[in-house]
């Protein structure tokens, strides 16, 4: 076993050859590298699969032995200063590495088809592989400096991936916004790291926790300064995990490709903040004020994320605010001291949300065949509806993820969210009410997304629609599907890519579709068929994209069972608690695996009832034929005209405006911060040009005019000298006698 642990340092470096070789190949052999581009996706999946197998092996050994392994070596030694690098293998590392690799593999397989049409296909896989390296390096780090290095690399990869389509102004602005917002938190993180090094003299986690706990126990440290440094450390997690008030970058990050949203903004990067707080949990738990602050920020984030998701039109933005709210639940669990519950929800939410994001990508994939390639249309839920008939597999996968996130048993998120909700009653009644109420909001907005997307009728209007028909005309699809014989290919001149498969995992050929519908405006026009306005209809994605949905659906079904206690030899225990035993022992907490099933079912009935209430309200408002953004006709027909009707409309409009305008937080930042900085810059510019430069220029002008005046005094005439001399004397005498 020890021999296996000794090779743990290689985990972050296994995916690294892919971005290096792609970069070198594009620099030295660009044509050959692009021609063999399909090879790189296969290598990316293969190398990440090796990391996954290695991580699972380490986790199994860890469960059996309940051990923590750390190996460090000195990098810089100078007098009393020593900087060491190394790696740490413990339950937290194992959990994160398995999440990164399993979801990463599914996303890479999905991306091979999703990004097949993109000219920057190679750049995408280079960025993704380098991100995997950075994230794996982060979770295996053994000290704060090492974490900070990989923390910044993860932020750099996020910047590149969010702005992947940098020619779009919105994508360019989104990656800049994410970069600047995260720099605020990262600067605080750096200051906090330096502050705790000044207190303890160590960056290593084990030494840091031991020294700090001794200082706190002996009251040998300034508690105010310690709290300030802990807040700075926590600010890094606030920015990375999109907690209030540094959450504003997350919805805009949806401008990147959907696979990036699934990997980075559902399972890995945003989870880095949760990972940091969990890693530094022994540090935070002895500072009650910081634990209270974590809980307060978390409960605000839980409620804010849920309310902002209520009125979003963009399917990915709605899921982004859902991610923000669920991250708040995890942070709330950590703030309450429920270490196990937080990590449990981290696991279950990662698989469920990755399933939802990839499902939304499949929906976007289908919608682009109708409305063309436009994020304003293909991601707009108002233009969707009725897709359940045409994308049934995607619909079932999305519904599974939706039910899991709503907390419906026996799906994954039910088990973990229920633990957090039950723990909240023991911590604070107010926090518990907010957390339970938000659980109902979660069910409401998630089913709103589902109903607007899949139920009702297709909101893109058709002319002369009479069902599927086989015709002699074949519409063009860049995405795949059944196609006609090769004899008609000569009539098609508008394909932007070869009619050969670009997917290494699929043998389906990209041809043109034979199922067409009449629409209101042409999808594509071919001169051979005169002026007919014929279009392709949305259909299911390729098997390469459906396979990851199937695997993630299985995880969503069964991963929650790792946290359910079962009886063995008269003792109740669960796999997750046994897995976390070394960390729980490190925290000096008792591992209580016993479960009162009566209490559990009583609480479960309450939480599931709240979830079903949210689902019922969403179905009441959005189920066909009322599936629009928010159609008040049904409600208005129930509520009669009068003061109650006016109050009702004002309330609904207020909630809608609050949600759609992002709680006005972005507007506040634009006015107070961006506008304030502009005013300060303009004032500084004025002060520099008019005051500083004005004084300098004024001295020069005064000297110039004095010189001009004096030169006329020195004319060389004695009579003039005597005149001025006598004038000065007379003026002096006059002033003297007057005073």
JOFEN-V289699 format. One record per residue. N is the residue number from 1. PHI is phi as a letter, one per 20 degrees, with the letter a starting at -180 (NA if undefined). OMEGA is omega in whole degrees, -180 to 180 (999 if undefined). D_LAST is the distance of its C-alpha to the last C-alpha in Angstrom with 1 decimal. Layout:
n->(N/N)
phi->(PHI/PHI)
omega->(OMEGA/OMEGA)
d_last->(D_LAST/D_LAST)
//
This chain:
n->(1/2/3/4/5/6/7/8/9/10/11/12/13/14/15/16/17/18/19/20/21/22/23/24/25/26/27/28/29/30/31/32/33/34/35/36/37/38/39/40/41/42/43/44/45/46/47/48/49/50/51/52/53/54/55/56/57/58/59/60/61/62/63/64/65/66/67/68/69/70/71/72/73/74/75/76/77/78/79/80/81/82/83/84/85/86/87/88/89/90/91/92/93/94/95/96/97/98/99/100/101/102/103/104/105/106/107/108/109/110/111/112/113/114/115/116/117/118/119/120/121/122/123/124/125/126/127/128/129/130/131/132/133/134/135/136/137/138/139/140/141/142/143/144/145/146/147/148/149/150/151/152/153/154/155/156/157/158/159/160/161/162/163/164/165/166/167/168/169/170/171/172/173/174/175/176/177/178/179/180/181/182/183/184/185/186/187/188/189/190/191/192/193/194/195/196/197/198/199/200/201/202/203/204/205/206/207/208/209/210/211/212/213/214/215/216/217/218/219/220/221/222/223/224/225/226/227/228/229/230/231/232/233/234/235/236/237/238/239/240/241/242/243/244/245/246/247/248/249/250/251/252/253/254/255/256/257/258/259/260/261/262/263/264/265/266/267/268/269/270/271/272/273/274/275/276/277/278/279/280/281/282/283/284/285/286/287/288/289/290/291/292/293/294/295/296/297/298/299/300/301/302/303/304/305/306/307/308/309/310/311/312/313/314/315/316/317/318/319/320/321/322/323/324/325/326/327/328/329/330/331/332/333/334/335/336/337/338/339/340/341/342/343/344/345/346/347/348/349/350/351/352/353/354/355/356/357/358/359/360/361/362/363/364/365/366/367/368/369/370/371/372/373/374/375/376/377/378/379/380/381/382/383/384/385/386/387/388/389/390/391/392/393/394/395/396/397/398/399/400/401/402/403/404/405/406/407/408/409/410/411/412/413/414/415/416/417/418/419/420/421/422/423/424/425/426/427/428/429/430/431/432/433/434/435/436/437/438/439/440/441/442/443/444/445/446/447/448/449/450/451/452/453/454/455/456/457/458/459/460/461/462/463/464/465/466/467/468/469/470/471/472/473/474/475/476/477/478/479/480/481/482/483/484/485/486/487/488/489/490/491/492/493/494/495/496/497/498/499/500/501/502/503/504/505/506/507/508/509/510/511/512/513/514/515/516/517/518/519/520/521/522/523/524/525/526/527/528/529/530/531/532/533/534/535/536/537/538/539/540/541/542/543/544/545/546/547/548/549/550/551/552/553/554/555/556/557/558/559/560/561/562/563/564/565/566/567/568/569/570/571/572/573/574/575/576/577/578/579/580/581/582/583/584/585/586/587/588/589/590/591/592/593/594/595/596/597/598/599/600/601/602/603/604/605/606/607/608/609/610/611/612/613/614/615/616/617/618/619/620/621/622/623/624/625/626/627/628/629/630/631/632/633/634/635/636/637/638/639/640/641/642/643/644/645/646/647/648/649/650/651/652/653/654/655/656/657/658/659/660/661/662/663/664/665/666/667/668/669/670/671/672/673/674/675/676/677/678/679/680/681/682/683/684/685/686/687/688/689/690/691/692/693/694/695/696/697/698/699/700/701/702/703/704/705/706/707/708/709/710/711/712/713/714/715/716/717/718/719/720/721/722/723/724/725/726/727/728/729/730/731/732/733/734/735/736/737/738/739)
phi->(NA/f/f/f/f/f/e/f/f/e/g/f/e/f/f/f/g/f/f/f/f/f/f/f/f/f/f/e/c/f/f/f/f/f/f/d/f/f/f/f/f/f/f/f/f/f/f/f/f/f/f/f/f/f/f/f/f/f/f/f/f/f/f/f/d/l/c/c/c/c/c/c/c/f/d/c/c/b/l/e/e/b/d/d/d/a/b/c/d/b/g/f/f/f/f/f/f/f/f/f/f/f/f/f/f/f/f/f/f/f/f/g/e/f/d/f/e/e/f/e/g/f/f/f/f/f/f/f/f/f/f/f/f/f/f/f/f/f/f/e/f/d/b/f/f/f/f/f/f/f/g/f/f/f/f/f/f/f/g/f/f/f/e/g/e/f/f/f/g/f/f/f/f/f/f/f/f/f/f/f/f/f/f/f/f/f/f/f/f/f/f/f/f/f/f/f/f/f/f/d/m/b/d/f/g/f/f/f/f/f/f/f/f/f/f/f/f/e/l/d/b/f/f/f/f/f/f/f/f/f/f/f/f/f/f/f/f/f/f/f/e/l/e/g/d/d/e/f/f/f/f/f/f/f/f/f/g/g/g/f/f/f/e/e/e/c/c/c/g/f/f/f/f/f/g/f/f/f/f/e/g/f/f/f/f/e/d/g/f/f/f/f/f/g/f/f/g/f/f/f/f/g/f/f/f/f/f/f/e/f/c/f/e/f/f/f/f/f/f/f/f/f/g/g/f/f/f/f/f/f/f/f/f/f/f/e/n/e/f/f/f/f/f/f/f/g/f/f/f/g/f/f/f/f/f/f/f/f/f/f/f/f/f/g/g/f/f/f/f/e/e/n/e/b/f/f/d/f/d/e/f/f/e/e/o/m/f/f/f/d/c/f/f/f/f/f/f/f/f/f/f/f/f/f/f/f/n/e/f/e/f/g/f/g/f/f/f/f/f/f/f/f/f/f/f/f/e/b/f/f/f/f/f/f/f/f/f/f/f/f/f/f/f/f/f/f/f/g/f/f/f/f/e/d/e/m/d/f/e/e/f/d/d/l/f/b/n/f/c/e/c/f/e/c/f/e/c/e/d/p/o/f/c/e/f/f/f/e/f/f/e/d/c/d/f/e/b/f/e/d/f/d/d/f/e/c/d/f/e/f/c/d/e/d/d/c/c/e/c/e/b/f/f/b/d/c/f/f/d/l/d/f/d/c/b/e/d/f/b/f/f/f/f/f/e/f/g/g/f/f/f/f/f/f/f/f/f/d/f/f/f/f/d/e/f/c/e/c/l/m/c/e/b/c/f/f/f/f/f/e/g/g/f/f/f/f/e/l/d/e/e/e/e/f/c/e/f/f/f/f/f/f/f/f/f/f/f/f/f/f/f/f/f/f/f/f/f/f/f/f/e/d/f/g/e/d/e/c/g/a/e/e/f/f/f/f/f/e/e/f/f/q/g/f/f/f/f/f/f/f/f/f/f/f/f/f/f/g/f/f/e/m/m/m/f/f/f/f/f/f/f/f/e/f/f/f/f/f/f/f/f/f/f/f/f/f/f/f/f/e/e/f/f/f/f/f/f/f/f/f/f/f/f/f/f/f/f/f/f/f/f/f/f/e/e/n/d/f/f/f/f/f/f/f/f/f/f/f/f/f/f/f/f/f/f/f/f/f/e)
omega->(-179/178/177/179/-178/179/-180/-179/-176/-176/-178/-171/-179/179/-171/-179/-177/179/179/-178/177/179/179/-180/178/180/-174/-177/-173/-177/-180/180/179/180/180/-174/-180/-177/-173/177/178/179/179/180/-178/-178/179/176/176/178/-180/180/179/-180/178/178/178/-179/178/178/-180/177/-179/-172/-178/-175/174/-178/178/177/-179/173/-175/178/179/177/-180/-179/-178/-178/178/178/-177/173/180/179/-177/178/178/-177/-180/176/-179/-180/-177/-179/178/177/-178/-174/-178/179/179/179/179/-180/180/177/178/-176/-179/177/-176/-178/-175/-178/-170/179/-179/-179/-178/180/179/-178/175/179/-177/179/179/175/179/177/-178/-178/177/175/179/-174/179/-177/-177/179/-174/180/179/177/-177/178/-180/176/179/176/176/177/178/178/177/177/-179/-176/176/178/-177/175/-170/176/173/178/-179/179/178/179/-178/-179/176/179/178/-179/-177/-179/179/177/177/179/-178/177/175/178/179/178/178/177/179/179/180/173/178/-179/-171/-178/-179/173/-176/-175/-176/179/-179/-179/-177/-179/-177/179/177/179/179/-178/-179/179/-177/-177/178/-173/179/179/178/179/179/178/178/176/178/176/-178/-180/175/178/179/-179/-174/-179/173/175/177/6/-179/-177/-165/-177/-170/-180/178/179/178/176/176/177/-176/177/177/178/-179/-175/-171/-170/174/-169/-170/-172/-179/176/180/177/175/178/-178/180/178/179/-179/-178/177/178/-176/-170/179/178/-175/-177/-180/176/177/178/178/180/-179/178/-177/-177/174/180/179/-177/-178/179/-179/-179/-180/179/-170/-171/-179/177/-179/-176/-179/177/176/178/179/178/173/176/179/-179/-179/173/175/176/180/180/177/178/178/179/178/-178/-179/-176/-178/-178/-180/-180/177/179/175/-179/-174/-179/-178/-179/-180/-177/174/177/-179/-180/178/174/177/176/177/176/179/177/-179/-178/-180/177/-178/-171/-177/-176/-180/-180/-180/-178/-174/178/-177/-178/-180/177/-179/-178/178/-177/-178/-179/-171/178/-172/-179/176/180/-179/178/180/178/178/177/179/179/178/-178/176/-180/179/180/2/-176/-164/-172/178/-175/-176/-179/179/177/-179/180/179/178/-177/178/180/-176/-178/180/-180/179/-180/180/179/-179/-180/177/178/175/175/176/178/178/-179/-174/178/178/171/178/-179/-176/179/-175/-168/-176/179/-179/180/-172/169/-168/-180/172/176/-179/-179/179/-180/178/175/-179/-180/-180/179/178/-174/175/177/-170/179/-179/-179/-177/-179/179/-175/-174/-180/-178/-178/179/-177/-178/-173/178/-179/179/-180/176/175/-178/175/-178/180/-177/-176/178/179/-177/180/178/-177/-169/-179/176/-174/176/173/179/-177/178/-172/171/174/-174/177/-172/-176/-177/176/-173/179/179/-174/-170/173/-180/-179/177/-172/180/-180/-179/179/178/-179/-180/176/178/179/-179/179/175/176/176/-180/179/-165/-173/180/-177/178/-180/-179/179/173/-173/175/-179/176/-179/176/174/178/-175/-176/179/177/178/-176/-177/179/179/179/177/178/-180/-180/178/176/179/-179/-178/-179/-179/173/-173/177/178/-179/-178/178/177/-179/179/180/-177/179/177/177/179/180/175/177/179/-180/-180/178/179/179/-176/-168/-179/-177/6/-177/-175/173/-178/168/-176/-176/-174/-179/-179/-179/177/179/-179/-178/179/-179/-179/-180/179/180/179/179/-179/178/180/-180/179/178/178/-180/180/178/-177/-175/180/173/179/177/179/178/178/178/178/180/-178/-172/-175/-179/178/179/178/178/178/178/179/179/178/178/178/178/-179/-179/-176/-172/-176/-177/178/180/178/-180/179/179/177/179/180/178/178/-180/-178/177/178/178/-179/-176/-176/177/177/-179/-179/-180/179/-178/-180/179/178/-180/-180/180/180/180/179/178/-179/-179/179/179/180/-180/179/-178/-177/180/-178/999)
d_last->(103.8/101.3/102.2/101.3/97.9/97.2/97.1/94.6/91.8/93.6/93.1/89.7/90.8/94.1/92.6/90.2/92.6/92.7/89.0/89.1/92.3/91.2/88.0/89.7/92.4/90.1/88.2/91.3/94.1/92.6/95.7/98.2/95.9/95.6/99.3/100.1/97.4/99.9/100.5/97.0/97.3/100.6/99.0/96.0/98.4/100.7/97.9/96.4/99.9/100.3/97.1/98.4/101.7/100.0/97.6/100.5/102.4/99.5/99.2/102.9/102.7/99.6/101.4/104.4/102.5/99.3/97.3/93.9/93.8/90.7/90.4/87.3/86.6/83.5/81.4/78.2/78.2/75.2/74.8/74.5/74.3/77.5/77.9/81.4/83.1/86.3/88.1/88.9/92.1/92.1/93.1/89.8/90.1/93.7/92.9/90.1/92.1/95.1/92.9/91.2/94.5/96.8/94.4/93.2/96.8/97.5/94.3/95.1/98.7/97.2/94.6/97.3/98.5/95.3/93.4/96.4/95.0/91.6/90.8/88.6/91.6/91.3/87.5/88.2/90.7/88.5/85.6/88.0/89.6/86.2/85.1/88.2/87.4/83.9/85.0/87.8/85.5/83.1/85.9/87.4/84.1/84.0/80.3/77.0/75.9/79.1/78.9/75.4/76.6/79.5/77.3/75.1/78.3/79.6/76.3/76.5/80.1/79.2/76.5/79.1/81.8/79.7/78.4/81.9/82.0/78.4/79.0/78.7/75.0/75.8/77.4/74.5/72.0/74.2/74.5/70.7/70.2/72.7/71.1/67.5/68.6/70.7/67.9/65.9/68.7/69.6/66.1/66.3/69.8/68.6/65.8/68.4/70.7/68.1/67.1/70.7/71.2/68.2/69.8/73.4/73.3/76.1/76.7/80.4/81.5/83.9/81.5/78.6/80.4/81.8/78.6/76.5/79.1/79.1/75.3/75.4/78.3/76.6/73.2/71.6/69.4/66.3/68.0/64.9/64.5/68.3/68.2/65.4/67.4/70.5/68.6/67.6/71.2/72.4/69.9/72.0/75.1/73.2/72.4/75.8/77.9/75.9/74.8/72.1/69.3/70.1/73.3/72.1/73.5/77.2/78.2/76.6/78.5/81.6/80.9/82.8/86.6/88.5/90.1/86.6/85.8/89.0/88.5/84.7/83.6/86.5/88.0/85.9/82.3/81.2/83.4/81.4/78.8/81.6/83.0/79.7/79.4/83.1/82.7/79.7/81.3/81.8/78.1/77.0/79.7/78.1/74.8/75.4/72.1/72.7/76.3/74.9/72.4/75.3/77.3/74.5/73.7/77.4/78.2/75.4/76.8/80.3/79.4/76.9/79.3/82.2/80.2/78.8/82.4/83.6/82.6/82.6/84.5/84.6/87.5/85.8/82.5/84.4/86.1/82.7/81.3/84.6/84.0/80.5/82.0/84.8/82.5/80.7/84.0/84.4/80.8/81.4/84.5/82.6/79.9/82.6/84.2/87.3/87.5/91.0/90.5/87.5/89.5/92.6/90.6/89.1/92.6/94.1/91.1/91.0/94.5/94.3/91.0/92.2/95.3/93.2/90.9/93.9/95.6/92.7/92.8/96.4/95.6/92.8/95.3/97.7/95.1/94.0/97.4/96.9/93.3/92.6/90.2/87.1/85.5/84.3/87.9/90.1/88.1/87.5/89.8/89.7/91.8/94.2/96.9/100.7/100.5/102.9/105.9/104.8/103.2/105.2/104.7/100.9/101.1/103.0/100.7/97.6/99.2/100.0/96.4/95.2/97.6/96.6/92.9/93.7/95.4/98.9/101.6/103.0/100.5/98.1/94.8/96.6/97.2/93.7/91.7/93.8/92.9/89.2/89.5/91.6/89.1/86.2/87.8/87.6/83.9/82.3/83.8/80.9/81.2/85.0/84.8/82.4/84.7/87.8/86.3/85.2/88.7/89.8/87.1/88.3/91.8/90.4/88.3/90.8/93.6/91.4/91.1/94.8/95.8/93.5/94.8/98.5/99.7/100.1/100.4/98.8/95.8/95.9/98.0/101.2/103.3/107.0/107.0/110.6/110.6/111.2/113.2/114.5/113.9/114.2/110.5/108.6/104.9/102.7/101.3/99.2/99.9/103.6/106.6/110.1/110.6/113.3/115.5/114.2/115.8/112.9/110.1/110.3/109.1/105.9/103.1/100.1/100.3/97.3/99.2/102.7/105.4/106.1/104.9/101.5/102.0/103.4/104.6/106.3/109.1/108.3/107.8/104.9/106.8/106.5/107.4/110.4/109.2/107.1/105.7/104.4/100.7/98.2/96.7/98.0/97.5/98.7/100.5/103.3/104.5/108.2/108.2/106.7/104.1/105.3/102.5/104.0/102.3/103.0/103.1/101.4/103.7/103.7/101.9/103.8/105.5/103.0/100.3/102.7/103.8/100.4/100.3/103.7/102.8/99.5/101.4/103.8/100.8/99.4/102.8/103.5/100.4/99.5/102.7/101.3/99.3/102.3/103.8/107.5/110.0/111.5/113.6/112.3/108.6/106.2/103.9/102.5/101.9/98.1/97.6/100.0/98.0/94.7/96.1/94.3/90.9/91.7/92.6/89.3/87.5/89.4/90.7/94.3/96.2/97.7/100.2/102.1/101.8/102.7/104.4/104.5/100.7/100.4/102.6/100.9/97.5/98.9/100.3/96.9/95.1/97.8/97.8/94.0/94.6/97.4/95.3/92.7/95.5/97.0/93.8/93.2/96.8/96.4/93.3/94.1/97.9/99.6/99.4/95.9/94.7/91.4/87.9/88.0/90.2/89.5/92.4/94.7/92.2/91.1/94.8/95.1/91.8/92.0/89.2/86.8/83.9/85.7/86.1/82.4/81.4/83.9/82.6/79.0/79.9/81.9/79.3/76.6/78.7/79.5/75.9/74.8/77.6/77.4/73.6/73.9/72.2/69.1/68.2/68.1/65.9/63.5/63.3/62.8/60.0/58.3/58.9/59.5/57.1/54.5/54.9/54.5/51.3/49.9/51.0/49.3/46.1/46.3/47.0/44.0/41.7/43.1/43.0/39.8/37.5/38.8/39.8/36.9/34.4/36.4/36.9/33.2/32.2/34.8/33.7/30.0/31.2/33.5/31.0/28.5/31.5/32.5/29.0/28.7/32.3/31.5/28.7/31.3/33.7/34.8/33.6/31.7/30.4/28.7/27.2/25.8/24.4/22.6/21.4/20.0/18.4/16.6/15.4/14.2/12.3/10.7/9.9/8.6/6.1/5.4/5.5/3.8/0.0)
//
